[in-house]
Amino acid sequence: MSRIVLSLSLIFLINLFLHSLSTSAQEAEDEREFDYIEGSKKGPRSWGNIKEEWGACNNGNMQSPIDLSKSHAAGAGSSTQLLLINITYNPTNGILKNRGHDITIQWEGTAGLLHINGSKYSLKQSHWHSPSEHTLDGIRYVMELHMVYASSDFNVKNKYAVVGVLYRFGQPDDFLSKLTQDIASMNDTLEQRNVGLLNPADTKIDGRRYYNYVGSLTVPPCTQDVLWIVVEKVKTVSSEQVDLLRQAVHDHSTLNARPVQPRNRREIHYHGPKPNGPY
């Protein structure tokens, strides 16, 4: 009997932890509570005043996004911060959501696994910001994709890991092209739909060179201790695709990028292939 009680207690604690992780730390879903309008009472500079649990948006010292530059970054072999990364993807069902402030794909099942220094993260959702949130050497690009991963490991400090990819105007993005009709039909409506089997690998992220640092979610509640991996190679997207994403969301989120935040002496690490071989 004691073993049964212990097992039930363990299951309860695990479920409580997962529920807490998914409700208290994840990105806010209700876009009516905040916006991106500069000077608005619900704008980025006021997010931390809207709810007590959003206080980190104003008071946190590890906020994202930030400007990334090699001049501020340590080299790949400089410290124990070197990340050993392995990503695997699987085709799985995707739920396309218009959250009002962005367009998101909610991944079902095991769409992707991100292994970082022995810790495992599961791909949960992907969404787009326009213009980009992170900047490279002070340059803000036209769009940024976030691939959001989460870990259920009690021993992992950084419960979330986000892979960020920047885009400039050019050839259409193949992955977005698969979703064009669905996104276009969701104009300015808070809704979701099943778009069937998708493969996250079709994002074709080139992860050979990237920056990493510890920051936060870029929307309320601005949860900190998020491990960021921002890919150096800038991909291309057509102006029509950017317009499509902007037209689908609500008017106050047409430009849905949070302003760059202070670096506050945080360490930024740059990783790339060594001259005589791989990482």
C-alpha positions as CSV (number, residue, x, y, z in Angstrom):
1,M,0.0,0.0,0.0
2,S,2.8,2.4,0.9
3,R,4.4,1.9,-2.5
4,I,1.1,2.6,-4.3
5,V,0.7,5.9,-2.2
6,L,4.3,6.8,-3.0
7,S,3.8,6.2,-6.7
8,L,0.5,8.2,-6.8
9,S,2.3,11.0,-4.9
10,L,5.1,11.0,-7.4
11,I,2.7,11.1,-10.4
12,F,0.9,14.0,-8.7
13,L,4.1,16.0,-8.2
14,I,5.2,15.4,-11.8
15,N,1.9,16.5,-13.1
16,L,1.9,19.6,-10.8
17,F,5.4,20.5,-12.1
18,L,4.4,20.1,-15.7
19,H,1.2,22.1,-15.2
20,S,3.2,24.8,-13.4
21,L,5.8,24.9,-16.2
22,S,3.1,25.2,-18.9
23,T,0.9,27.8,-17.1
24,S,3.2,30.1,-15.2
25,A,6.2,30.3,-17.5
26,Q,5.0,30.0,-21.0
27,E,4.2,32.8,-23.4
28,A,1.0,34.7,-22.7
29,E,-1.8,33.5,-25.0
30,D,-4.3,36.3,-24.4
31,E,-3.1,39.0,-26.8
32,R,-5.8,41.4,-25.5
33,E,-3.7,41.9,-22.4
34,F,-0.7,43.5,-24.1
35,D,0.4,45.1,-27.3
36,Y,3.5,46.3,-29.2
37,I,2.5,50.0,-29.6
38,E,5.2,52.3,-28.3
39,G,3.8,54.6,-25.6
40,S,0.7,52.4,-25.1
41,K,-0.4,51.5,-21.6
42,K,-0.2,47.9,-22.7
43,G,3.0,48.4,-24.7
44,P,6.4,46.8,-24.2
45,R,7.6,49.4,-21.7
46,S,4.5,48.8,-19.5
47,W,4.3,45.0,-19.7
48,G,5.8,44.6,-16.2
49,N,3.1,46.8,-14.7
50,I,0.1,44.9,-16.1
51,K,0.4,41.8,-13.9
52,E,2.5,41.1,-10.9
53,E,3.7,37.8,-12.5
54,W,4.9,39.8,-15.5
55,G,7.3,41.9,-13.3
56,A,10.4,40.5,-15.0
57,C,9.4,42.3,-18.2
58,N,10.4,45.6,-16.4
59,N,12.7,44.4,-13.6
60,G,14.6,41.4,-15.0
61,N,18.3,41.8,-15.7
62,M,18.4,38.9,-18.3
63,Q,15.8,40.0,-20.8
64,S,15.6,39.3,-24.5
65,P,16.0,40.2,-27.3
66,I,19.5,41.7,-27.3
67,D,22.0,42.9,-29.9
68,L,24.5,40.1,-30.9
69,S,28.0,40.9,-32.1
70,K,31.2,39.0,-32.4
71,S,33.0,41.9,-30.8
72,H,31.0,41.1,-27.6
73,A,31.2,37.3,-27.9
74,A,33.7,34.8,-26.6
75,G,35.0,32.2,-29.1
76,A,33.8,28.6,-29.3
77,G,36.7,27.2,-27.4
78,S,36.8,29.8,-24.7
79,S,35.0,28.2,-21.8
80,T,32.8,25.5,-20.4
81,Q,29.9,27.3,-22.1
82,L,30.6,25.4,-25.3
83,L,27.3,23.8,-26.3
84,L,27.2,20.3,-27.6
85,I,24.0,20.4,-29.7
86,N,22.2,17.7,-31.5
87,I,18.8,18.3,-33.1
88,T,16.5,15.6,-34.5
89,Y,13.2,16.2,-36.3
90,N,10.1,14.1,-37.0
91,P,7.1,14.8,-39.3
92,T,4.1,15.3,-37.0
93,N,0.7,17.0,-36.9
94,G,0.7,20.7,-36.7
95,I,-2.0,23.1,-35.3
96,L,-1.8,26.6,-36.8
97,K,-2.9,29.3,-34.4
98,N,-3.6,32.9,-34.9
99,R,-2.9,34.3,-31.4
100,G,-3.7,37.8,-32.4
101,H,-0.1,39.0,-31.6
102,D,1.5,36.3,-33.8
103,I,1.0,33.2,-36.0
104,T,2.1,30.0,-34.2
105,I,2.4,26.3,-35.1
106,Q,1.7,24.1,-32.1
107,W,3.5,20.8,-32.6
108,E,1.8,17.6,-31.5
109,G,3.8,14.5,-30.4
110,T,7.6,14.4,-30.7
111,A,8.2,16.9,-33.6
112,G,11.8,17.6,-32.5
113,L,14.3,16.9,-29.8
114,L,17.1,19.3,-28.9
115,H,20.0,17.8,-26.9
116,I,22.2,20.4,-25.2
117,N,25.1,19.2,-23.1
118,G,23.2,16.0,-22.3
119,S,19.9,17.7,-21.5
120,K,16.8,17.0,-23.6
121,Y,14.3,19.5,-24.9
122,S,11.1,18.8,-26.9
123,L,9.9,21.1,-29.6
124,K,6.6,22.7,-28.5
125,Q,5.8,25.5,-30.9
126,S,7.2,27.8,-33.6
127,H,6.2,31.4,-34.3
128,W,7.3,34.5,-36.3
129,H,8.1,38.1,-35.3
130,S,8.3,40.9,-37.8
131,P,10.7,42.7,-37.8
132,S,13.3,40.6,-36.1
133,E,13.6,40.9,-32.4
134,H,17.4,40.1,-32.1
135,T,19.8,42.3,-34.0
136,L,23.2,41.4,-35.5
137,D,25.8,44.1,-35.1
138,G,23.0,46.6,-34.7
139,I,21.1,45.5,-37.8
140,R,17.4,44.6,-37.4
141,Y,16.2,42.2,-40.1
142,V,12.7,41.8,-41.5
143,M,11.6,38.7,-39.7
144,E,12.6,36.2,-37.0
145,L,11.5,32.6,-36.5
146,H,11.5,31.2,-32.9
147,M,11.6,27.4,-32.4
148,V,10.5,27.0,-28.8
149,Y,11.7,23.9,-26.8
150,A,10.9,22.9,-23.2
151,S,12.4,20.4,-20.8
152,S,10.5,18.4,-18.2
153,D,13.7,17.5,-16.3
154,F,13.6,18.6,-12.7
155,N,17.4,19.1,-12.7
156,V,17.6,21.4,-15.7
157,K,18.0,25.0,-14.8
158,N,17.1,26.4,-18.2
159,K,13.6,25.0,-18.6
160,Y,13.2,26.6,-22.0
161,A,15.5,26.8,-25.1
162,V,14.7,28.8,-28.1
163,V,16.4,28.6,-31.5
164,G,16.1,32.0,-33.3
165,V,16.5,32.4,-37.1
166,L,16.7,35.9,-38.8
167,Y,15.5,36.7,-42.3
168,R,16.1,39.3,-45.0
169,F,14.0,40.1,-48.1
170,G,14.8,37.7,-51.0
171,Q,13.5,34.4,-52.3
172,P,10.3,33.0,-50.6
173,D,10.8,30.8,-47.5
174,D,9.9,27.2,-48.4
175,F,8.4,26.4,-45.1
176,L,6.1,29.4,-45.0
177,S,5.1,28.7,-48.6
178,K,3.5,25.4,-47.3
179,L,1.2,27.5,-45.0
180,T,0.3,30.4,-47.3
181,Q,-3.3,29.5,-47.9
182,D,-4.0,28.6,-44.3
183,I,-2.5,31.8,-43.0
184,A,-4.2,34.0,-45.6
185,S,-7.6,32.6,-44.6
186,M,-7.0,33.4,-40.9
187,N,-6.9,37.2,-41.4
188,D,-7.5,39.1,-38.2
189,T,-9.3,36.2,-36.6
190,L,-8.4,34.4,-33.4
191,E,-8.7,30.8,-34.5
192,Q,-6.8,27.6,-35.0
193,R,-6.8,24.8,-37.5
194,N,-5.2,21.4,-38.1
195,V,-2.8,21.7,-41.0
196,G,-1.9,18.1,-41.1
197,L,1.6,16.5,-41.3
198,L,4.5,19.0,-41.2
199,N,8.2,18.4,-40.8
200,P,10.1,21.0,-38.7
201,A,13.2,20.0,-40.7
202,D,11.7,21.9,-43.7
203,T,12.7,25.1,-41.9
204,K,16.2,24.2,-43.1
205,I,18.0,25.9,-40.3
206,D,21.8,26.1,-40.7
207,G,23.1,25.7,-37.2
208,R,26.8,25.5,-38.0
209,R,27.4,29.1,-36.7
210,Y,25.4,30.6,-33.9
211,Y,25.3,32.8,-30.8
212,N,24.1,31.6,-27.5
213,Y,23.3,33.4,-24.2
214,V,20.9,33.2,-21.3
215,G,17.9,35.5,-21.6
216,S,14.1,35.4,-21.4
217,L,10.9,34.9,-23.3
218,T,10.3,38.0,-25.5
219,V,6.6,38.2,-24.6
220,P,4.9,38.3,-21.1
221,P,5.6,36.9,-18.6
222,C,9.2,37.5,-19.9
223,T,10.4,34.4,-18.0
224,Q,14.1,34.4,-17.5
225,D,16.8,31.6,-17.6
226,V,15.9,30.8,-21.2
227,L,18.7,29.4,-23.2
228,W,18.9,31.2,-26.5
229,I,20.6,29.9,-29.7
230,V,20.5,32.5,-32.5
231,V,21.7,31.3,-35.8
232,E,24.2,33.5,-37.6
233,K,23.2,32.7,-41.2
234,V,20.4,35.0,-42.3
235,K,17.8,33.3,-44.4
236,T,15.5,34.9,-47.0
237,V,11.7,35.5,-47.1
238,S,9.6,37.3,-49.7
239,S,7.9,40.7,-48.9
240,E,4.6,39.0,-49.7
241,Q,5.2,36.4,-47.0
242,V,6.1,39.1,-44.4
243,D,3.0,41.1,-45.4
244,L,0.9,37.9,-45.0
245,L,2.0,37.4,-41.4
246,R,1.4,41.1,-40.6
247,Q,-2.0,41.1,-42.2
248,A,-3.2,38.0,-40.3
249,V,-2.5,39.4,-36.8
250,H,-4.4,42.2,-35.1
251,D,-3.6,45.8,-36.0
252,H,-1.7,46.5,-32.8
253,S,0.6,43.6,-33.5
254,T,1.4,44.4,-37.2
255,L,4.9,45.0,-36.0
256,N,5.3,42.4,-33.2
257,A,8.9,42.8,-32.2
258,R,9.9,43.6,-28.6
259,P,12.6,46.4,-28.5
260,V,16.2,45.3,-27.9
261,Q,17.0,45.0,-24.2
262,P,20.1,45.9,-22.2
263,R,22.8,43.2,-22.3
264,N,23.8,43.9,-18.7
265,R,27.3,42.4,-18.9
266,R,25.9,39.0,-19.8
267,E,28.2,36.5,-21.5
268,I,27.5,36.0,-25.2
269,H,29.2,33.0,-26.9
270,Y,29.8,32.5,-30.5
271,H,30.2,29.0,-32.0
272,G,31.4,28.0,-35.4
273,P,33.4,25.3,-37.2
274,K,37.0,25.3,-36.3
275,P,39.5,26.0,-39.1
276,N,40.7,22.4,-39.3
277,G,37.5,20.6,-38.7
278,P,34.0,20.5,-37.3
279,Y,32.8,22.1,-34.1
